Each structure stands twice: as structure tokens, then as C-alpha cells.
């Protein structure tokens, strides 16, 4: 038994889950969910009983394929669009939903009990942006048919994959038609639609543009991207999904016939693709689009060296271990972060305390420097080294060189009235000049005390 999903190591303690799927037909079991009953057959015979038998056979076939998928650990599968023949023919009216409810219920149980992911990819006749109104109407009928099947199967996350479609009248006009017709759809259909880049016209950049306009997810078809290249933004594509992103992968048939799908997957190309997407560390489901269906899937995983269910269990144990280890590492980092924050706060407080101490020391140092209230020439020092002086005590005299000073003595009778700042005047050569008292020496000698004054306006010429 092969392992149909695997874990891709990203970093220590970090893994990415990849699930693989195939399309519609199993090559390993002799059942089908797409037995035909053509329109021409119906017109010739109008045999509703035959149509009923074909529908039951297809539903039973789908049930068997899903059981086979579960048995082989395949959790991703694209169902055939041909389960119900003639469902979208206007002139063929029949009940293909509630009449077959017991079949749908059994299918639903298998899908939901085993957490299978299933979806539809309507065929080339579903062209939502066609210039032909009948084709657009038929396309909406096709979408509605697929929606009803998903609804009867009780699929929670309904996905219908569409190409943008026609390129008639140019790319920009075609995009506008797609957006306009999409906006006319009922909400239940809008919620199901996922768009895919194609191999000729609408590239990855175009689908991203449309996704931004109508808010739908994007399926990246890597083979189509190789055929029809443009800028590619994997992270942006992944973010268009609100469930696990889905990708399409196939290998070209040959260099000459590059657009056609090969019977099998080139394992080297696939590993290169995984390396390309793993840096985004996002769990993904990859649909392998090959001619050999599930056989191609088994061959790919075999060549990748993932072969047994025992290896699945080992890989799962390793994955769980790494998840737990990553959780412990995150907790450890969170704790270390909290400790670091506390340490940073303590260091910040210590630094602030030292800064204040430094400022106080600078202030004390500054106070040790004796500064005169005015600039000038030191002419007389009244103190000796080691002498203590009180605040406000005169310790020296400074000659102010850019202005005159008047020094005079006054009678002790005025000592209580004279203070610094008082205005005064002096008559010199017949002119009166304003002054201001700047210093009063309170020491009385010979019944007088000394006063210094400075000019506050014009000064006499000397």
C-alpha cells in the first residue's frame, strides 16, 4: 500500500503536509462513475428507464471508487462531471436529486467520515464569458447541476473550478464579460467558484487580477504556468483561499507536444515543484492531471521513496513529534522573551539612575567653578588659597573693559537707603548722564561706604 500524502520538512520543528489526488477514473478497479447515455440515444428511444439504470450505475461506481480511495489513503479526488447524463438538457426533464437520495447519502457518509476532499471541474462547454447568450445560459445550468450534486452529497466546502474561458474581442473585454456574468450568478454559485490559469490566454497574473475584482480563490496549474508564463506570486495565490489551497500538477507529453498531459508525472519535475512551494510553509492538496490517473499517482510516490503504511505511521509520528517540539520551542522563546523584557526594563531603570547621578555630578562640578557676573579683566583678588568664602561674598574685582564704571563714597547716613539697582545721575562737562548702582560695599570706613555705578545710556567721552 502506498502513502498518498507526505510531509515536507521546512525547518527544524516545522513541516508542510502535502496530499495528492487524481481525476475521476481509477485504472485499478473495473468500475466507472461516468457511463454514458447520449442525447442521440435518448432521442431515438426516449428510454427513461435506461437513463435511470445508468445514473444508478454511476452513483454506485462513485461509491466504490471512494471506498477504494479510502483503502489506499487517497484523501483528495476530483469527481467526474458525467455522473448524471443529460442533466443540463432543457428538453430532458427528470429528477436526479431527491430520487437518488439514498445513493447520495451513502456517498456523503464515505466522504465525511473519512475527511475526503472532493470537487468538480466542469468541462470545456462551461464558458461563463462567452459572447453567445445561449452558451452563457448553458454554462450557468452546468454550474447549477454540479452544485446540486455537491449539495446532495452534503459537501461543506463546495468547489467548482473554472477557466476564464473565451478570448473573443480580446483579453480585457473577455475579463470584463467574465466578471459581469459572474456578478449575475446567485450567491450560492459565486461561493463555489474557483478560477484556474490556462495554457494559452489567461495567465497567473490575469487570474490574480480577476480574483481581486470578484474575491474568488485561484488554483495554480503549474503546467499551464510553464506554457503561458507571467509573474507568479505563490503567497498571494495561497491567500486567496479560506480553506487549504489546491494546486494542479502535470508533466508535458513531450517537448514538441508540451501543452498535452503526459501519462505519468516526471518525479524530478515534481520534486522541483515541491522545493519551489515549500518555502511558503503552507499545507496543500495537489491534483495530478495525468492519463494514467491513480496508477501515475502510485508510480510518483513510489519513485519518491514513500511506499508503505508503516512509513506513513513513522512519518506521522515524526511530524507529531516535530509539531510538539516546535510548540515547546515557541513556549521557551515566549518565556525567554518575557525575561528579556523584564531585563530590558531593569537595565533601562539602571541607565536612567546613572544618568541622573552623572547630571548631579556635572552640576556639582560646575558649581566649583567661580564665575563673575560680567566679563572683564581680573584686577584684584581678595582671597587666599584654602580660604572659605560665603555665598555672595566679594572675592575679587573685575575691570569691565567695554564700559566705564563710577566708584564713589557716600556718607554712612545713607547706608540704609542705598541698594543695588537704584538709578542715579552724574553731571560731567555740563551734561547729565544716567547711571545704576551695581554694587554696595556695606563696610563703613571713616564714616563712609563705597558704591559702584555703571552707565545705563550714553557715556561721556574720555
C-alpha positions as a printed Julia matrix, in Angstrom:
462×3 Matrix{Float64}:
   0.0     0.0     0.0
   1.34    3.42   -0.97
   1.36    6.62    1.04
  -0.66    9.25   -0.82
   0.2    12.12    1.44
   3.53   13.08    2.89
   5.29   15.69    4.99
   7.84   18.1     3.6
  10.47   19.29    6.08
  10.75   23.09    6.06
  12.84   23.95    9.12
  13.57   22.31   12.44
  10.21   21.51   14.03
   8.29   22.76   11.02
   6.59   20.57    8.4
   4.24   21.04    5.47
   1.53   18.49    4.68
   1.01   17.61    1.0
  -1.92   15.44   -0.13
  -2.1    14.02   -3.66
  -5.19   13.27   -5.7
  -6.25   12.06   -9.12
  -9.07   12.71  -11.57
 -12.33   10.71  -11.99
 -11.27    7.27  -13.26
  -9.38    4.58  -11.39
  -7.25    2.3   -13.53
  -7.01   -0.27  -10.74
 -10.69   -1.27  -10.35
 -13.21   -2.18  -13.03
 -15.87    0.39  -12.17
 -16.77    3.8   -13.52
 -18.85    6.75  -12.43
 -19.18    8.15  -15.96
 -21.04    5.58  -18.04
 -22.64    7.44  -20.95
 -26.2     7.77  -22.13
 -26.08   10.1   -25.1
 -28.6    12.62  -26.21
 -28.97   10.88  -29.56
 -29.72    7.58  -27.77
 -32.36    9.3   -25.73
 -33.95   10.91  -28.81
 -34.04    7.56  -30.61
 -35.54    5.55  -27.77
 -36.7     8.05  -25.11
 -35.89    5.33  -22.62
 -36.07    6.93  -19.17
 -35.57    3.52  -17.53
 -32.26    3.16  -19.31
 -31.23    6.62  -18.11
 -32.24    5.62  -14.57
 -30.08    2.48  -14.76
 -27.08    4.47  -15.98
 -27.44    7.03  -13.16
 -27.66    4.31  -10.5
 -24.67    2.54  -12.01
 -22.62    5.72  -11.97
 -23.54    6.54   -8.38
 -22.68    3.0    -7.3
 -19.44    3.28   -9.26
 -18.57    6.55   -7.47
 -19.26    4.87   -4.14
 -16.85    2.03   -5.0
 -14.14    4.44   -6.19
 -14.39    6.42   -2.93
 -14.1     3.2    -0.88
 -11.05    2.27   -2.95
  -9.57    5.73   -2.28
 -10.1     5.38    1.47
  -8.5     1.93    1.44
  -5.46    3.36   -0.33
  -5.13    6.52    1.78
  -6.17    8.81   -1.08
  -7.95   11.75    0.53
  -8.21   14.03   -2.48
 -10.29   13.24   -5.57
 -11.92   15.05   -8.49
 -15.28   13.56   -9.34
 -16.45   13.04  -12.89
 -18.85   15.62  -14.31
 -20.65   12.8   -16.19
 -22.29   11.15  -13.19
 -25.75   12.24  -14.33
 -26.09   12.13  -18.14
 -28.36   14.68  -19.83
 -28.81   16.65  -16.58
 -28.41   20.01  -18.33
 -30.54   19.3   -21.41
 -33.57   21.6   -21.44
 -35.82   19.12  -23.18
 -34.91   16.18  -20.91
 -36.72   16.68  -17.63
 -36.14   14.24  -14.8
 -35.39   14.23  -11.07
 -31.72   13.47  -10.48
 -31.54   14.72   -6.88
 -34.08   13.52   -4.3
 -34.97   10.39   -6.33
 -31.44    9.09   -5.67
 -31.12   10.41   -2.14
 -30.1     7.06   -0.61
 -27.19    6.81   -3.05
 -26.05   10.36   -2.28
 -26.34    9.68    1.45
 -24.04    6.66    1.23
 -21.52    8.66   -0.8
 -21.76   11.54    1.67
 -21.04    9.23    4.6
 -17.87    7.89    3.0
 -16.64   11.4     2.17
 -17.39   12.98    5.54
 -16.45   10.04    7.75
 -13.02    9.83    6.11
 -12.37   13.54    5.67
 -12.07   13.26    1.9
 -11.75   16.36   -0.24
 -13.75   16.16   -3.46
 -14.59   18.74   -6.11
 -15.66   19.22   -9.73
 -14.02   20.78  -12.76
 -16.8    21.44  -15.34
 -15.71   20.67  -18.91
 -14.87   22.93  -21.87
 -18.55   23.58  -22.61
 -18.84   25.7   -19.46
 -17.8    29.13  -20.8
 -19.09   31.84  -18.5
 -17.65   34.72  -20.54
 -18.97   33.6   -23.94
 -20.34   36.24  -26.31
 -23.21   33.82  -27.05
 -26.08   34.22  -24.56
 -27.21   30.61  -25.07
 -23.73   29.36  -24.17
 -23.71   31.54  -21.03
 -27.15   30.2   -20.03
 -25.98   26.63  -20.59
 -22.82   27.34  -18.56
 -24.89   28.53  -15.63
 -27.04   25.37  -15.92
 -23.85   23.28  -15.85
 -22.65   25.08  -12.69
 -26.05   24.62  -11.07
 -26.01   20.89  -11.89
 -22.61   20.42  -10.22
 -23.72   22.47   -7.22
 -26.79   20.26   -6.74
 -24.63   17.13   -6.71
 -22.28   18.62   -4.09
 -25.29   19.71   -2.07
 -26.9    16.26   -2.18
 -23.56   14.79   -1.01
 -23.52   17.28    1.88
 -20.13   18.69    0.9
 -19.34   21.61    3.2
 -16.6    23.3     1.17
 -18.04   23.19   -2.33
 -15.51   23.87   -5.11
 -16.22   24.27   -8.83
 -13.11   25.01  -10.86
 -13.42   27.17  -13.98
 -11.16   28.53  -16.65
 -11.8    32.16  -17.54
 -12.84   30.92  -20.98
 -13.24   32.71  -24.29
 -10.81   35.31  -25.68
 -13.23   36.73  -28.26
 -12.81   40.54  -28.68
  -9.55   40.49  -26.74
  -8.37   39.68  -23.25
  -9.59   42.81  -21.44
 -13.1    42.56  -22.89
 -13.17   38.84  -22.1
 -12.23   39.52  -18.47
 -14.97   42.16  -18.24
 -17.56   39.67  -19.59
 -16.43   37.05  -17.09
 -16.71   39.49  -14.18
 -20.09   40.83  -15.35
 -21.59   37.35  -15.8
 -20.08   36.17  -12.5
 -21.77   39.05  -10.7
 -25.14   37.95  -12.14
 -24.84   34.47  -10.62
 -26.79   33.56   -7.49
 -24.72   33.82   -4.31
 -24.67   30.06   -3.73
 -22.82   29.6    -7.04
 -20.48   32.53   -6.51
 -19.28   30.96   -3.25
 -18.27   27.76   -5.06
 -16.28   29.12   -7.99
 -12.51   28.88   -8.14
 -10.61   30.11  -11.21
  -7.61   28.48  -12.86
  -4.9    29.88  -15.14
  -4.86   28.32  -18.6
  -2.08   27.35  -21.01
  -2.73   29.85  -23.8
  -4.55   33.08  -22.88
  -5.33   33.84  -19.24
  -2.13   33.52  -17.22
  -1.48   33.67  -13.48
  -1.37   37.49  -13.46
  -4.76   37.61  -15.21
  -6.37   35.26  -12.68
  -4.95   37.27   -9.78
  -6.42   40.4   -11.33
  -9.84   38.73  -11.64
  -9.57   37.32   -8.13
  -9.04   40.83   -6.77
 -12.13   42.0    -8.66
 -14.58   39.26   -7.57
 -12.88   37.77   -4.49
 -12.57   34.13   -5.57
  -9.74   31.63   -4.89
  -7.18   30.66   -7.52
  -5.98   27.18   -8.47
  -2.44   27.41   -9.75
  -1.95   24.97  -12.63
   1.83   24.7   -12.74
   1.94   23.02  -16.15
  -0.24   25.78  -17.6
   2.03   28.34  -15.96
   5.03   26.77  -17.72
   3.15   27.03  -21.05
   1.8    30.54  -20.5
   4.25   32.34  -18.23
   3.75   35.56  -16.31
   4.69   36.96  -12.92
   3.81   34.45  -10.22
   3.11   35.23   -6.57
   2.58   31.94   -4.71
   1.96   33.59   -1.35
  -0.71   35.84   -2.85
  -2.35   32.85   -4.57
  -2.44   30.91   -1.28
  -4.01   33.88    0.48
  -6.98   33.82   -1.93
  -8.17   30.65   -0.15
 -10.04   30.48    3.14
  -9.53   26.69    3.16
  -6.45   24.63    2.28
  -5.12   25.75   -1.13
  -5.38   23.41   -4.09
  -2.86   23.11   -6.93
  -2.77   21.26  -10.26
   0.33   19.48  -11.49
   1.08   17.55  -14.66
   4.05   16.81  -16.86
   4.23   17.68  -20.57
   3.83   14.81  -23.0
   6.97   15.83  -24.89
   8.98   18.91  -25.84
   7.17   19.02  -29.17
   3.76   18.45  -27.61
   4.44   20.48  -24.46
   0.85   21.51  -23.69
  -0.56   17.96  -23.62
  -0.56   15.96  -20.39
   1.8    13.03  -20.07
   0.63    9.59  -18.98
   2.75    9.89  -15.84
   4.42   12.51  -13.65
   8.1    13.3   -14.03
   9.27   12.83  -10.43
  12.25   15.17  -10.8
   9.95   17.97  -12.01
   7.55   17.25   -9.16
  10.3    17.4    -6.53
  11.48   20.66   -8.08
   7.92   21.98   -7.78
   7.72   20.95   -4.11
  11.02   22.75   -3.47
   9.53   25.8    -5.19
   6.45   25.98   -2.94
   7.78   24.66    0.35
   9.33   27.99    1.38
   5.76   29.27    1.89
   5.2    26.55    4.52
   1.51   26.01    3.68
  -0.31   22.66    3.69
  -1.61   21.99    0.18
  -3.61   19.48   -1.88
  -2.15   18.71   -5.31
  -4.3    17.27   -8.09
  -2.24   15.17  -10.52
  -3.65   15.53  -14.02
  -2.39   12.51  -15.95
  -3.67   10.0   -18.49
  -2.89    7.09  -16.18
  -4.83    8.54  -13.21
  -4.22    6.69   -9.92
  -1.52    4.48  -11.47
   0.51    7.61  -12.21
  -0.05    8.75   -8.64
   1.23    5.45   -7.21
   4.24    5.47   -9.51
   5.16    9.01   -8.42
   5.09    8.3    -4.7
   6.92    5.02   -5.27
   9.73    6.84   -7.06
   9.81    9.39   -4.27
  10.54    6.53   -1.86
   7.28    6.58    0.11
   5.95    3.04   -0.12
   4.27    1.55    2.9
   1.64    2.25    5.51
   4.32    1.63    8.14
   6.26    4.52    6.64
   3.12    6.63    6.91
   2.94    5.88   10.61
   6.64    6.68   11.04
   6.24    9.92    9.09
   3.14   10.81   11.08
   4.93   10.12   14.37
   7.86   12.23   13.2
   5.5    15.01   12.17
   3.67   14.93   15.53
   7.0    14.91   17.37
   8.21   17.93   15.42
   4.93   19.77   15.98
   5.2    19.17   19.74
   8.86   20.12   19.71
   8.04   23.3    17.8
   5.37   24.09   20.4
   7.89   23.63   23.23
  10.4    25.8    21.41
   7.78   28.52   20.96
   6.91   28.34   24.67
  10.6    28.55   25.55
  11.07   31.52   23.26
   7.97   33.18   24.73
   9.37   32.69   28.26
  12.79   33.97   27.18
  11.09   36.95   25.59
   9.27   37.77   28.84
  12.53   37.52   30.8
  14.26   39.68   28.21
  11.56   42.34   28.56
  11.99   42.4    32.35
  15.77   42.62   31.97
  15.42   45.43   29.48
  13.22   47.34   31.96
  15.77   46.82   34.75
  18.63   47.93   32.5
  16.59   50.95   31.38
  15.95   51.91   35.05
  19.64   51.44   35.94
  20.66   53.57   32.97
  18.23   56.34   33.99
  19.5    56.27   37.57
  23.14   56.51   36.41
  22.21   59.33   34.05
  20.73   61.34   36.91
  23.81   60.66   39.07
  26.01   61.87   36.23
  23.94   65.04   35.81
  24.17   65.78   39.54
  27.96   65.24   39.47
  28.28   67.58   36.5
  26.18   70.15   38.33
  28.39   69.93   41.44
  31.49   70.18   39.27
  30.05   73.23   37.56
  29.38   74.83   40.94
  33.08   74.53   41.82
  33.95   76.93   39.02
  33.85   80.59   40.17
  32.14   82.72   37.58
  31.96   86.52   37.56
  28.63   88.18   36.8
  30.3    90.19   34.0
  33.09   89.71   31.5
  36.25   91.75   32.01
  39.81   91.84   33.35
  40.58   90.4    36.77
  42.34   93.2    38.6
  42.29   92.4    42.32
  41.82   89.11   44.24
  40.82   89.34   47.89
  41.12   85.65   48.88
  44.0    83.26   49.57
  44.23   79.52   48.76
  42.3    77.41   51.29
  40.18   80.29   52.49
  36.44   79.56   52.92
  34.05   82.14   51.49
  30.35   82.58   51.97
  27.78   82.84   49.21
  27.56   86.41   47.89
  30.89   87.46   49.4
  33.17   89.6    47.21
  36.37   87.77   46.44
  37.81   89.78   43.53
  37.42   92.8    41.31
  36.96   92.77   37.53
  37.56   95.69   35.22
  34.89   95.86   32.57
  36.83   96.99   29.51
  33.96   97.89   27.24
  32.36  100.47   29.56
  33.12  102.94   32.34
  32.38  102.41   35.99
  31.96  105.13   38.59
  33.31  104.41   42.06
  32.37  106.8    44.83
  31.98  107.0    48.57
  28.81  108.06   50.37
  28.11  109.15   53.9
  27.16  106.42   56.3
  23.98  108.36   56.82
  22.64  106.89   53.54
  23.7   103.28   54.04
  20.16  102.05   54.82
  18.74  103.71   51.7
  21.23  102.66   49.08
  20.67   99.26   47.34
  21.8    97.75   44.02
  19.65   98.68   41.07
  18.84  102.2    42.22
  19.12  104.8    39.44
  21.46  107.78   39.69
  22.82  110.63   37.56
  26.13  112.39   37.16
  26.97  115.87   35.75
  30.03  115.91   33.62
  31.16  118.8    31.44
  27.74  120.37   31.61
  25.82  117.22   30.67
  23.79  114.83   32.81
  24.37  111.04   32.36
  22.16  108.22   33.78
  23.65  105.51   35.99
  22.6   102.47   38.0
  24.04  101.21   41.3
  25.62   97.78   40.74
  27.49   97.24   43.99
  27.21   98.46   47.58
  30.12   97.73   49.96
  28.5    97.74   53.41
  31.79   98.19   55.26
  31.99  101.72   56.78
  35.4   103.38   56.94
  35.94  106.94   58.06
  32.16  107.32   58.3
  31.68  106.47   54.59
  30.92  103.38   52.5
  31.77  102.64   48.84
  29.35  102.32   45.89
  29.94  101.26   42.26
  27.71  102.57   39.44
  27.56  101.88   35.7
  26.2   103.97   32.84
  22.8   102.87   31.53
  22.74  105.14   28.48
  25.26  107.38   26.76
  28.7   107.57   28.32
  30.97  110.66   28.39
  33.95  110.64   26.13
  37.26  110.35   27.96
